[in-house]
Amino acid sequence: MIRFALALERTTRVKRGTVPLHAYAAAMSDLTNEILSVAGVGAGEIDGWIATSTESRDQRDEAKLLSVLGLVAPQERCLALPHPGHHLAHASAAFYSSGYDEAAALVMDSYGSRIAGGGRERETAFTFRTGQTPEILLRVVRDADRIAGYRRDGEVWTPAALSGVGEIYRVVTLALGFREAGTTYDDAGKTMGLASYGKRLSDDNMFYELAPDGRLRFDRAAESLVELGVAVREGDELRLVPRPPGRPTSSSTSTSRRSSRRSSRRPCCT
């Protein structure tokens, strides 16, 4: 039973809990002490302490996180977790709360965990069976330093060659203006929440298409963003033109430009 939970941003008073690296350990200590205080327990009453992060690349990195716990937790009660991976954590949360004995899970999160040897998770598929170790069916990895949606000279930029459903989702979110002010942290939860109320802009597949080999291709994404008026191509990059705060989301012009286009391909969500 969960007694109490608290996000780091609640004690730092900074959105998403983003603090300088040199202040991270102290910030986590303040957060942990606050949790203990509200829950009414002391550090010595906790049977086991764990720490994990999406930024750990392997088991060795994961073990280093225990040093952060040393500020508040008895060392003999700190437990090292197996290196789980961001995508595996997402998939596990879905499966182990589903009630199924067997299931497959697909995670499309372009900014997952770092992978030993380089790269980050982009899309991963797992099979789960009760009492057995999850198995990886598919894993697509992107360059670790690749970021779609970065600030430069007061503008938000992205590579013109986009790849991955998660990356395109992030760019569309930023183009809609859903981001934390002054940063490129996207509020994709807003886009996800509003998606069920949306209407198709075209019968055509605007952002991706199915290639003959069965893989998804994203060659058309940049063109579509430009046609929708939310990006401008400048060399090998796209400069996003986000919707200003408070302005209604309207696509009447873009819709008319797309309405005459038809495709024999099977339509998919845009």
Residue frames as qw, qx, qy, qz and C-alpha x, y, z in Angstrom:
[[0.000, 0.888, 0.459, 0.000, 0.00, 0.00, 0.00],
 [0.381, 0.454, -0.030, 0.805, 1.34, 3.43, -0.92],
 [0.357, -0.619, -0.483, 0.506, 1.52, 5.60, 2.18],
 [0.041, 0.896, 0.048, -0.440, 2.66, 8.81, 0.49],
 [0.671, 0.271, 0.368, 0.584, 4.14, 10.01, -2.80],
 [0.026, -0.906, -0.062, 0.417, 5.54, 13.37, -3.81],
 [0.703, 0.591, 0.115, 0.379, 7.09, 14.79, -7.00],
 [0.599, -0.158, -0.087, 0.780, 10.43, 16.60, -6.79],
 [0.113, 0.482, 0.241, 0.835, 8.93, 19.75, -8.29],
 [0.468, -0.758, -0.397, -0.222, 6.76, 20.11, -5.17],
 [0.653, -0.630, -0.103, 0.407, 9.75, 20.72, -2.92],
 [0.501, -0.053, 0.229, 0.833, 12.04, 22.54, -5.39],
 [0.239, 0.759, 0.319, -0.515, 9.13, 24.69, -6.61],
 [0.106, 0.511, -0.559, -0.644, 10.55, 24.27, -10.12],
 [0.837, 0.302, 0.000, -0.456, 8.45, 22.63, -12.84],
 [0.902, 0.273, -0.335, 0.000, 9.53, 19.00, -13.45],
 [0.779, -0.592, 0.124, 0.165, 11.98, 19.27, -10.58],
 [0.733, 0.502, -0.075, 0.454, 14.80, 20.40, -12.87],
 [0.425, -0.883, 0.158, 0.123, 17.70, 21.47, -10.68],
 [0.305, 0.762, -0.571, 0.001, 21.44, 21.85, -11.39],
 [0.842, 0.090, -0.528, 0.067, 23.36, 18.59, -11.25],
 [0.324, 0.281, -0.626, 0.651, 25.45, 19.73, -8.28],
 [0.368, -0.198, 0.385, -0.822, 22.26, 20.39, -6.30],
 [0.686, -0.069, -0.556, -0.464, 20.43, 17.18, -7.23],
 [0.519, -0.088, -0.796, 0.298, 21.50, 15.06, -4.27],
 [0.008, -0.086, -0.499, 0.862, 20.52, 17.76, -1.77],
 [0.505, -0.006, -0.178, -0.844, 17.19, 18.27, -3.55],
 [0.685, -0.096, -0.685, -0.230, 16.42, 14.56, -3.35],
 [0.340, -0.079, -0.735, 0.581, 17.36, 14.57, 0.32],
 [0.245, 0.044, 0.252, -0.935, 14.90, 17.41, 1.00],
 [0.640, -0.025, -0.426, -0.640, 12.20, 15.54, -0.92],
 [0.612, -0.077, -0.784, 0.074, 12.79, 12.29, 0.97],
 [0.160, -0.082, -0.633, 0.753, 12.77, 13.99, 4.35],
 [0.422, 0.005, 0.009, -0.907, 9.50, 15.71, 3.44],
 [0.694, -0.062, -0.600, -0.393, 7.94, 12.35, 2.52],
 [0.484, -0.087, -0.782, 0.383, 9.11, 10.77, 5.77],
 [0.052, 0.026, 0.423, -0.904, 7.76, 13.68, 7.77],
 [0.569, -0.016, -0.160, -0.806, 4.31, 13.61, 6.18],
 [0.733, -0.044, -0.648, -0.202, 4.12, 9.81, 6.41],
 [0.607, -0.655, 0.229, -0.387, 5.12, 10.00, 10.06],
 [0.978, -0.106, -0.006, 0.180, 8.01, 7.53, 9.89],
 [0.281, -0.819, 0.428, 0.260, 11.75, 7.70, 10.46],
 [0.477, 0.611, -0.591, -0.224, 14.50, 6.61, 8.08],
 [0.083, -0.335, 0.920, -0.186, 15.32, 3.65, 10.30],
 [0.616, 0.182, 0.605, -0.470, 11.78, 2.29, 9.99],
 [0.685, 0.548, -0.231, -0.421, 12.05, 1.77, 6.22],
 [0.897, -0.130, 0.414, 0.076, 12.92, -1.84, 5.32],
 [0.673, 0.100, 0.457, 0.573, 14.40, -1.13, 1.89],
 [0.111, 0.806, -0.042, -0.580, 15.50, 1.90, -0.11],
 [0.663, 0.266, 0.537, 0.448, 15.78, 2.00, -3.91],
 [0.122, 0.747, -0.106, -0.645, 16.70, 4.61, -6.53],
 [0.616, 0.260, 0.629, 0.397, 16.45, 4.41, -10.33],
 [0.111, 0.697, -0.094, -0.702, 16.75, 6.76, -13.30],
 [0.769, 0.598, 0.222, -0.039, 16.12, 6.85, -17.06],
 [0.263, 0.889, -0.375, -0.009, 19.62, 8.28, -17.45],
 [0.553, -0.472, 0.685, 0.052, 21.42, 5.17, -16.20],
 [0.525, 0.509, -0.543, -0.414, 22.94, 3.21, -19.08],
 [0.680, 0.108, -0.725, 0.004, 23.62, -0.11, -17.38],
 [0.748, -0.515, -0.415, 0.060, 23.74, -1.91, -14.05],
 [0.577, -0.068, -0.258, 0.772, 26.90, -0.09, -12.99],
 [0.042, -0.356, -0.069, -0.931, 25.24, 3.30, -13.47],
 [0.607, -0.539, -0.408, -0.418, 22.17, 2.08, -11.63],
 [0.742, -0.349, -0.433, 0.376, 24.26, 1.05, -8.63],
 [0.347, 0.163, -0.161, 0.909, 25.81, 4.54, -8.43],
 [0.318, -0.586, -0.272, -0.694, 22.39, 5.97, -7.65],
 [0.701, -0.499, -0.490, 0.143, 22.60, 4.41, -4.20],
 [0.454, -0.010, -0.269, 0.850, 25.07, 7.11, -3.20],
 [0.202, -0.442, -0.161, -0.859, 22.23, 9.63, -3.42],
 [0.699, -0.524, -0.412, -0.259, 20.31, 7.65, -0.81],
 [0.657, -0.055, -0.494, 0.567, 23.26, 7.77, 1.56],
 [0.002, -0.379, 0.171, -0.909, 22.24, 11.24, 2.70],
 [0.580, -0.300, 0.145, -0.743, 19.11, 9.95, 4.42],
 [0.938, -0.068, -0.178, -0.289, 19.07, 6.15, 4.32],
 [0.642, -0.518, 0.564, 0.039, 21.02, 3.52, 6.29],
 [0.261, 0.555, -0.684, -0.395, 23.48, 2.03, 3.79],
 [0.163, -0.091, 0.982, -0.029, 22.67, -1.56, 4.73],
 [0.441, 0.483, 0.672, -0.347, 19.04, -1.02, 3.68],
 [0.351, 0.648, -0.253, -0.626, 19.77, 0.45, 0.23],
 [0.746, 0.152, 0.645, 0.064, 18.89, -2.02, -2.53],
 [0.012, 0.405, -0.557, -0.725, 20.25, -2.00, -6.10],
 [0.741, 0.425, 0.326, -0.405, 17.57, -2.55, -8.73],
 [0.626, 0.148, 0.602, 0.473, 18.23, -4.42, -11.96],
 [0.008, 0.307, -0.259, -0.916, 18.68, -1.90, -14.75],
 [0.478, 0.454, 0.701, -0.273, 15.08, -1.77, -16.01],
 [0.176, 0.169, 0.558, 0.793, 15.02, 0.66, -18.93],
 [0.276, 0.179, 0.172, -0.929, 12.42, 3.39, -19.32],
 [0.572, 0.065, -0.499, -0.648, 10.35, 1.46, -21.85],
 [0.461, -0.109, -0.876, 0.092, 10.31, -1.70, -19.76],
 [0.007, -0.195, -0.606, 0.771, 9.04, 0.32, -16.80],
 [0.458, 0.155, -0.110, -0.869, 6.19, 1.72, -18.94],
 [0.610, 0.043, -0.687, -0.392, 5.28, -1.72, -20.27],
 [0.325, -0.083, -0.866, 0.371, 5.51, -3.38, -16.84],
 [0.205, 0.147, 0.421, -0.871, 3.17, -0.83, -15.31],
 [0.601, 0.134, -0.281, -0.737, 0.62, -1.63, -18.00],
 [0.606, 0.051, -0.776, -0.165, 0.93, -5.42, -17.83],
 [0.311, -0.068, -0.827, 0.464, 1.09, -6.00, -14.08],
 [0.257, 0.217, 0.436, -0.835, -1.98, -3.85, -13.50],
 [0.441, 0.122, -0.504, -0.733, -3.94, -5.33, -16.41],
 [0.746, -0.069, 0.475, -0.461, -5.05, -8.60, -14.86],
 [0.827, 0.431, -0.295, -0.209, -3.85, -10.59, -17.91],
 [0.856, -0.346, 0.348, 0.163, -1.69, -13.69, -17.59],
 [0.605, 0.004, 0.487, 0.629, -0.08, -13.07, -20.96],
 [0.290, 0.909, 0.238, -0.182, 0.16, -9.99, -23.16],
 [0.614, 0.257, 0.161, 0.729, 2.27, -8.02, -25.62],
 [0.146, -0.886, -0.206, 0.389, 3.15, -4.39, -24.97],
 [0.563, 0.473, 0.194, 0.649, 4.39, -1.75, -27.40],
 [0.303, -0.785, -0.165, 0.515, 6.01, 1.43, -26.07],
 [0.500, 0.592, 0.225, 0.591, 6.58, 4.41, -28.40],
 [0.333, -0.923, -0.041, 0.187, 8.53, 6.96, -26.40],
 [0.658, 0.665, -0.145, 0.322, 11.34, 8.54, -28.38],
 [0.065, 0.715, -0.474, 0.510, 13.19, 9.66, -25.27],
 [0.912, -0.353, -0.190, -0.088, 13.53, 6.43, -23.32],
 [0.689, -0.643, 0.256, 0.214, 16.53, 5.14, -21.40],
 [0.191, 0.751, -0.605, -0.183, 20.11, 5.27, -22.54],
 [0.996, 0.078, -0.008, -0.053, 21.28, 1.95, -23.93],
 [0.606, -0.554, 0.458, 0.340, 24.71, 0.52, -23.18],
 [0.589, 0.107, 0.576, 0.556, 26.91, 1.01, -26.22],
 [0.008, -0.147, 0.215, 0.965, 25.16, 4.23, -27.24],
 [0.272, -0.302, -0.634, -0.659, 21.72, 5.38, -28.23],
 [0.355, 0.016, 0.530, -0.770, 18.34, 5.76, -26.57],
 [0.281, 0.350, 0.893, -0.032, 15.19, 3.70, -26.77],
 [0.231, 0.071, -0.292, -0.925, 12.74, 4.86, -29.45],
 [0.801, -0.084, -0.127, -0.578, 10.20, 2.05, -29.80],
 [0.015, 0.280, -0.944, 0.173, 10.23, -1.24, -27.93],
 [0.789, -0.147, -0.270, -0.531, 7.86, -4.22, -27.93],
 [0.142, -0.337, 0.863, -0.348, 7.74, -6.84, -25.15],
 [0.690, -0.244, -0.594, -0.334, 5.96, -10.09, -24.41],
 [0.279, -0.408, 0.600, -0.629, 4.86, -10.71, -20.83],
 [0.720, -0.213, -0.631, -0.196, 3.87, -13.93, -19.10],
 [0.595, -0.702, 0.153, -0.361, 3.05, -14.19, -15.43],
 [0.845, -0.443, 0.288, 0.085, 6.01, -15.53, -13.47],
 [0.810, 0.209, 0.240, 0.493, 8.45, -15.17, -16.37],
 [0.300, -0.488, 0.139, 0.808, 11.01, -12.57, -17.36],
 [0.496, 0.772, 0.160, -0.364, 9.68, -10.18, -20.05],
 [0.663, 0.030, 0.509, 0.548, 11.16, -10.74, -23.51],
 [0.116, 0.626, -0.167, -0.753, 12.04, -8.05, -26.04],
 [0.695, 0.475, 0.535, 0.070, 10.35, -8.58, -29.41],
 [0.470, 0.687, 0.200, 0.517, 11.51, -5.36, -31.04],
 [0.382, -0.748, -0.103, 0.532, 13.75, -2.47, -30.09],
 [0.484, 0.701, 0.154, 0.500, 14.45, 0.59, -32.23],
 [0.535, -0.575, -0.123, 0.606, 17.21, 2.86, -30.94],
 [0.332, 0.903, 0.093, 0.255, 17.97, 6.46, -31.93],
 [0.501, 0.393, -0.334, 0.695, 21.14, 8.52, -31.45],
 [0.459, -0.518, -0.551, 0.466, 21.53, 9.51, -27.81],
 [0.204, -0.351, -0.079, 0.911, 22.27, 13.16, -28.62],
 [0.035, -0.339, -0.602, -0.722, 19.39, 13.57, -31.08],
 [0.057, 0.473, 0.598, -0.644, 16.73, 15.99, -29.83],
 [0.074, 0.504, 0.593, 0.624, 13.73, 17.13, -31.85],
 [0.289, -0.869, -0.300, -0.266, 12.74, 20.49, -30.46],
 [0.637, -0.303, -0.202, 0.680, 15.65, 22.56, -29.13],
 [0.004, -0.968, -0.181, 0.174, 15.99, 26.27, -28.43],
 [0.599, -0.049, 0.194, 0.775, 18.41, 28.48, -30.33],
 [0.099, 0.093, 0.163, 0.977, 18.35, 32.28, -30.66],
 [0.362, 0.157, 0.371, -0.841, 14.95, 32.38, -29.02],
 [0.695, 0.202, -0.349, -0.596, 13.42, 29.98, -31.56],
 [0.752, -0.154, 0.618, -0.173, 12.46, 26.30, -31.38],
 [0.412, 0.543, -0.619, -0.390, 14.19, 24.10, -33.96],
 [0.845, -0.076, 0.511, -0.138, 14.07, 20.46, -34.99],
 [0.270, -0.247, 0.776, 0.515, 15.89, 18.29, -37.54],
 [0.550, 0.298, -0.248, -0.739, 14.05, 18.25, -40.87],
 [0.574, 0.102, -0.790, -0.189, 14.47, 14.47, -41.07],
 [0.569, -0.353, 0.426, -0.609, 12.08, 13.30, -38.36],
 [0.532, 0.098, -0.833, -0.116, 11.80, 9.69, -37.27],
 [0.207, -0.166, -0.868, 0.421, 9.63, 7.79, -34.85],
 [0.270, -0.683, -0.582, -0.348, 6.03, 8.26, -33.80],
 [0.507, -0.671, -0.349, 0.414, 7.10, 9.61, -30.40],
 [0.378, -0.215, 0.129, 0.892, 9.39, 12.22, -31.94],
 [0.031, -0.383, -0.510, -0.770, 6.70, 13.45, -34.34],
 [0.405, -0.715, -0.568, -0.050, 4.20, 13.57, -31.48],
 [0.478, -0.536, -0.190, 0.669, 6.62, 15.76, -29.55],
 [0.227, -0.002, 0.305, 0.925, 7.18, 18.13, -32.47],
 [0.194, -0.561, -0.593, -0.545, 3.43, 18.49, -33.10],
 [0.475, -0.696, -0.475, 0.253, 2.95, 19.20, -29.39],
 [0.395, -0.387, -0.003, 0.833, 5.56, 21.96, -29.48],
 [0.075, 0.224, 0.485, 0.842, 4.00, 23.38, -32.66],
 [0.314, -0.678, -0.612, -0.258, 0.64, 23.55, -30.87],
 [0.058, -0.681, 0.229, -0.693, 2.34, 25.70, -28.25],
 [0.833, -0.512, -0.095, -0.188, 2.03, 23.11, -25.48],
 [0.713, 0.198, -0.417, 0.529, 5.35, 23.50, -23.66],
 [0.517, -0.677, -0.290, 0.436, 6.72, 24.84, -20.43],
 [0.188, 0.979, 0.017, 0.079, 7.43, 28.55, -20.85],
 [0.087, -0.876, 0.474, 0.016, 11.09, 29.30, -21.54],
 [0.465, -0.340, 0.813, 0.088, 12.01, 25.65, -22.15],
 [0.510, 0.234, -0.628, -0.539, 11.54, 22.92, -24.74],
 [0.171, 0.070, 0.938, -0.292, 9.88, 20.53, -22.28],
 [0.361, -0.171, -0.550, -0.733, 6.73, 19.53, -24.13],
 [0.478, 0.006, 0.584, -0.656, 3.35, 19.02, -22.50],
 [0.273, 0.064, -0.837, -0.470, 2.46, 15.99, -24.62],
 [0.047, 0.314, 0.880, -0.354, -0.16, 15.02, -22.05],
 [0.330, 0.505, 0.202, -0.772, -2.30, 17.91, -23.30],
 [0.382, 0.343, -0.607, -0.607, -2.03, 16.71, -26.90],
 [0.166, -0.045, -0.985, -0.020, -2.90, 13.18, -25.82],
 [0.149, 0.393, 0.704, -0.573, -5.88, 14.35, -23.81],
 [0.380, 0.544, 0.023, -0.747, -7.24, 16.45, -26.69],
 [0.007, 0.228, -0.837, -0.498, -6.59, 13.83, -29.38],
 [0.162, 0.358, 0.919, -0.031, -9.97, 12.15, -28.96],
 [0.227, 0.754, 0.379, -0.486, -11.70, 15.46, -29.75],
 [0.082, -0.496, 0.466, 0.728, -9.72, 16.07, -32.94],
 [0.752, 0.552, 0.261, -0.247, -10.87, 15.85, -36.54],
 [0.735, 0.053, 0.434, 0.518, -8.87, 14.58, -39.49],
 [0.052, 0.718, -0.169, -0.673, -7.25, 17.24, -41.66],
 [0.404, 0.500, -0.587, -0.492, -6.84, 14.95, -44.65],
 [0.973, 0.059, 0.059, -0.214, -7.63, 11.52, -46.05],
 [0.666, 0.543, -0.446, 0.252, -3.93, 11.27, -46.78],
 [0.805, -0.423, -0.208, 0.360, -1.29, 10.02, -44.34],
 [0.105, 0.976, -0.067, 0.180, 0.32, 13.28, -43.38],
 [0.301, -0.817, 0.483, -0.093, 3.22, 12.23, -41.17],
 [0.329, -0.380, 0.859, 0.097, 4.08, 8.62, -41.92],
 [0.790, 0.308, -0.250, -0.468, 3.45, 5.83, -44.40],
 [0.856, -0.204, 0.475, -0.012, 3.93, 2.08, -44.59],
 [0.150, 0.633, -0.656, -0.383, 6.93, 1.08, -46.69],
 [0.801, 0.211, -0.465, -0.313, 6.97, -2.12, -48.81],
 [0.455, 0.219, -0.804, 0.314, 9.16, -3.83, -46.20],
 [0.552, -0.566, -0.612, -0.030, 6.48, -3.28, -43.55],
 [0.433, -0.289, -0.336, 0.785, 8.34, -0.50, -41.71],
 [0.053, 0.924, 0.345, -0.159, 6.99, 2.96, -41.04],
 [0.512, 0.213, 0.128, 0.822, 8.60, 5.80, -42.98],
 [0.157, -0.796, -0.371, 0.452, 8.46, 9.43, -41.93],
 [0.439, 0.094, 0.338, 0.827, 9.73, 11.18, -45.06],
 [0.012, -0.637, -0.487, -0.597, 6.57, 13.26, -45.41],
 [0.419, -0.669, -0.491, 0.368, 6.51, 14.65, -41.88],
 [0.301, -0.353, 0.020, 0.886, 8.57, 17.79, -42.55],
 [0.014, -0.225, -0.546, -0.807, 6.57, 18.66, -45.68],
 [0.323, -0.632, -0.677, -0.193, 3.30, 18.30, -43.81],
 [0.403, -0.610, -0.352, 0.584, 4.43, 20.51, -40.94],
 [0.180, -0.176, 0.232, 0.940, 5.43, 23.22, -43.41],
 [0.150, -0.362, -0.655, -0.646, 2.12, 22.93, -45.31],
 [0.386, -0.670, -0.629, 0.078, 0.21, 23.20, -42.05],
 [0.055, 0.830, -0.011, 0.555, 2.00, 26.48, -41.39],
 [0.691, -0.721, 0.039, -0.035, 3.59, 25.40, -38.11],
 [0.709, -0.394, 0.336, 0.480, 7.17, 25.10, -39.41],
 [0.423, 0.866, -0.196, -0.179, 9.53, 26.76, -41.86],
 [0.933, 0.051, 0.092, 0.344, 12.30, 24.82, -43.58],
 [0.047, 0.944, -0.325, -0.025, 15.72, 26.39, -43.23],
 [0.186, 0.575, -0.797, -0.010, 18.48, 24.18, -44.64],
 [0.474, 0.006, -0.881, 0.013, 18.59, 20.84, -42.85],
 [0.049, -0.206, -0.722, 0.659, 16.40, 22.10, -40.01],
 [0.169, -0.668, -0.586, -0.425, 12.84, 23.15, -39.37],
 [0.025, 0.088, -0.387, 0.917, 12.09, 26.30, -37.41],
 [0.111, -0.536, -0.835, 0.053, 8.83, 25.77, -35.59],
 [0.146, -0.315, -0.067, -0.935, 6.20, 28.49, -35.55],
 [0.144, -0.296, -0.886, 0.327, 4.30, 27.54, -32.38],
 [0.226, -0.724, -0.509, -0.406, 0.77, 28.70, -31.72],
 [0.055, 0.407, -0.384, 0.827, 1.03, 31.71, -29.36],
 [0.086, -0.260, -0.833, 0.480, -0.55, 31.29, -25.91],
 [0.264, 0.474, 0.434, -0.719, -4.25, 32.06, -25.91],
 [0.376, 0.352, -0.436, -0.738, -4.67, 31.86, -29.69],
 [0.857, 0.123, 0.333, -0.373, -7.29, 29.35, -30.90],
 [0.386, -0.216, 0.819, 0.367, -6.10, 26.28, -32.78],
 [0.636, 0.608, 0.189, -0.436, -7.42, 26.69, -36.32],
 [0.425, -0.225, 0.733, 0.481, -6.45, 24.79, -39.45],
 [0.587, 0.643, 0.369, -0.325, -9.02, 26.04, -41.97],
 [0.332, 0.788, -0.398, -0.332, -6.36, 27.19, -44.43],
 [0.130, -0.414, 0.894, 0.109, -4.34, 24.03, -44.12],
 [0.565, 0.235, 0.758, -0.226, -7.45, 21.92, -44.44],
 [0.600, 0.709, 0.112, -0.353, -8.46, 23.53, -47.71],
 [0.215, 0.703, -0.631, -0.247, -5.01, 22.98, -49.13],
 [0.185, -0.238, 0.953, -0.034, -5.20, 19.31, -48.21],
 [0.648, 0.243, 0.487, -0.533, -8.84, 18.63, -49.00],
 [0.713, 0.546, -0.213, -0.386, -8.25, 17.90, -52.66],
 [0.200, 0.506, -0.839, -0.001, -5.50, 15.39, -51.99],
 [0.914, -0.131, 0.129, -0.362, -6.54, 11.78, -51.85],
 [0.025, 0.524, -0.851, -0.035, -4.52, 8.65, -51.38],
 [0.813, 0.004, -0.489, -0.317, -5.14, 5.02, -52.14],
 [0.344, 0.182, -0.797, 0.462, -3.20, 4.15, -49.01],
 [0.483, -0.584, -0.652, 0.014, -5.13, 3.19, -45.96],
 [0.105, -0.795, 0.094, -0.590, -5.74, 6.34, -43.87],
 [0.633, -0.247, -0.576, 0.454, -4.18, 6.53, -40.46],
 [0.311, -0.875, -0.312, 0.201, -4.47, 8.91, -37.56],
 [0.471, 0.501, -0.058, 0.724, -2.74, 12.26, -37.88]]
